[in-house]
Amino acid sequence: MSDLTDAQWEAIQPLLPPQRGRGRPRADDRRTLNGIVYVLRTGCRWQDMPRRYGSPVTCWRRLRRWQQEGVWERIWRTYLAMLEERGQLQWPQTFLDGTFVPAKKGARRWA
């Protein structure tokens, strides 16, 4: 597995939330992001993540917080726009997964 290149990091860094002014400084964003990507690519457990990425708990919490704050969608949309500008995105070959999963055990039904 490879970590983010300098070019990839330079494109992503401005899309991340700024450090908060007060309190303890948060763990290094680049190292933490590399840890998150490592776990998502390999499918390993957070506890099995190499220590060079810092704390597994920190990576997991950052993944969750950035999801809640819309950071991942912002990164995704930025990269899609960049690929579109370069002519590297071929829309006819893309698709949206419309899988439907029914609710279980007493969940409301659609009218």
Secondary structure as GFF3:
##gff-version 3
##sequence-region A 1 111
A	DSSP	alpha_helix	6	12	.	.	.	ID=ss1
A	DSSP	three_ten_helix	13	15	.	.	.	ID=ss2
A	DSSP	alpha_helix	29	42	.	.	.	ID=ss3
A	DSSP	three_ten_helix	46	48	.	.	.	ID=ss4
A	DSSP	three_ten_helix	51	53	.	.	.	ID=ss5
A	DSSP	alpha_helix	56	68	.	.	.	ID=ss6
A	DSSP	alpha_helix	71	86	.	.	.	ID=ss7
A	DSSP	three_ten_helix	91	93	.	.	.	ID=ss8
###
